[in-house]
Amino acid sequence: MREFYKHYLPYLKNYKLKFFFAVIGMIMVAGGTAGTVYIIEPLLDDIFINKDKDLLFIMPFIVVGIYAIKGIGGYVQKYYISFIGQDIVRIIRDKLLKHILELDMSFFQKKHGGELISRITNDINRIQQAVSNFVADMIREILTIIGLVGVAIYQSPELAFYGLVVLPIAIYPLSKLAKKMKKLSFKSQESISDVTSHLSETFNNVELIKANSTNKIELDSFKEHNYKFFKITINTVKTNSLVSPIMEIIGSIGFAVVIIVGGTQVINGELTTGSFLSFTTALFSLYTPIKRLSSLYNQMQDAIAADIRIKSIFAQKPEIKSGSKTFPTQIENIEFKNVELKYDDFTALKDISFHVTKGEKFALVGDSGGGKSSVINLLIRFYDISKGSIKYNNENIQDINIDSLRNNISVVTQRVYIFNDSVAANVAYGYEIDEKRVIEALKQAHAYDFVSDLENGIYTKLDESGTNLSGGQRQRIAIARALYKNPQILILDEATSALDNESESIISEVIDDVSKDRITFVIAHRLSTIKNADKIAVFKDGNIVAIDNEKNLLDTCKEYQRLYNLANI
């Protein structure tokens, strides 16, 4: 717990005044609670036994004042502590997402999206309780305990000893419960992460599920995750619920002793009835904040477990380091020289060498898994090479600032990303919306005709994933987005795969036009798309077996001939 608060308490320095008000509120609550117990003595001894009429008319005002102080203090404490806790959690959530987005692509390949969503939402929500409510509740309960112990000792130090001496006995079983709670918290958070991941996967693949009528399979799989989470949650409730009976049983032993000793003192006239009742009320009231503290301590284990999971993400560091040089103002050439790429133990590219100059259209063809997409991943530095070198205008890629590099490259993939925003916002993604540029990019992508027919034109809001557009329309929006960026390097990875033959022909012409003043890379299974490419690299098992134009490849390269024949069957 010390490490937990060592990490989060420094955030409080930005909320000194608010925390000061919160502490004042806690003191008011603790003082009010102790005051309500203390006034029992004058209420009984002075008013009911000694018949003090003056105090009879004063006491109601004192009672109202005590409860008013307690109520106002509770409001002040809750508001300011909640504000602090929620704001700290907002900052941490922002930091966590910022950190995750800065990590390498290899991290995202190994982590399920649903798990990351669970870390950012569920895990941080658990921490929020600890950095706001738990802190306030613990301080308030401790102050309340101090106040009640003070009243008890003031009324009878001897009875206070008998009543409180049993409390250390409760430490052992409560500490065992806390350890069990921590283990259950880890399991609970892993389990809810599985639930979130499964839901994310289900909704992302809902078309496939419905098309294959696999609703029941997915539901049964979800039920398993959900039932596992249910069992862990019930065990957590069972463990946490043991705090109250343990405290009550142990506390009853102390109270039994108090009844014998205190009752004897009252009968012998050594203690007044009011003092005894005030003491016993303080003792009874004392067990409530102690039980709450024990329960809070158990719940803290949940937050500590969440914190460990979050810290494991923060501990991840990007291996790809950005260079300091700016990307060339005018790109003239790109050179791969003896490049090798490994994903863990798998070698994806072996001894890859080629040279591309400005204005050229460079095509990559080959069977799936041949290494084409790996080349693209290296060009935009999603991964770093294992051997060899990649140079832009003779500048090593590792010396170039990553943001500067990627700002000069546009990528259109087979998987189209459409955001739940306007057409204009989707086209201008990452940049200010310039209406003229948006329209121009849409025209270049041959998308403006259908966009202008939409209800609000370029300001029509698209559904999530672009479900209110056809596959070909979504693809053209993606191409328009790439062109809006006006990149020096354009990468088209199966960019025409979702288009019909007519649209593909049009886009192929567009690609030819926009390639004149930039370097263009095209990955295609449909070889008709790259028939006009200046160079075609034929990939097989991570190697380039030939580089030439289509005419020469058809004459000299058996692998290209095989691909060509397959494409024309």
Secondary structure, 3 states (H helix, E strand, C coil): CHHHHHHHHHHHHHHHHHHHHHHHHHHHHHHHHHHHHHCHHHHHHHHHHCCCHHHHHHHHHHHHHHHHHHHHHHHHHHHHHHHHHHHHHHHHHHHHHHHHHCCCHHHHHHCCHHHHHHHHHHHHHHHHHHHHHHHHHHHHHHHHHHHHHHHHHHHCHHHHHHHHCCHHHHHHHHHHHHHHHHHHHHHHHHHHHHHHHHHHHHHHCHHHHHHCCCHHHHHHHHHHHHHHHHHHHHHHHHHHHCHHHHHHHHHHHHHHHHHHHHHHHHHCCCCCHHHHHHHHHHHHHHHHHHHHHHHHHHHHHHHHHHHHHHHHHHCCCCCCCCCCECCCCCCCEEEEEEEEEEECCEEEEEEEEEEEECCCEEEEEECCCCCHHHHHHHHCCCCCCCEEEEEECCEEHHHECHHHHHCCEEEECCCCCCCCCEHHHHHCCCCCCCHHHHHHHHHHCCCHHHHHCCCCHHHCECCHHHCCCCHHHHHHHHHHHHHHCCCCEEEEECCCCCCCHHHHHHHHHHHHHHCCCCEEEEECCCHHHHCCCCEEEEEECCEEEEEECHHHHHHHCHHHHHHHHHHCC
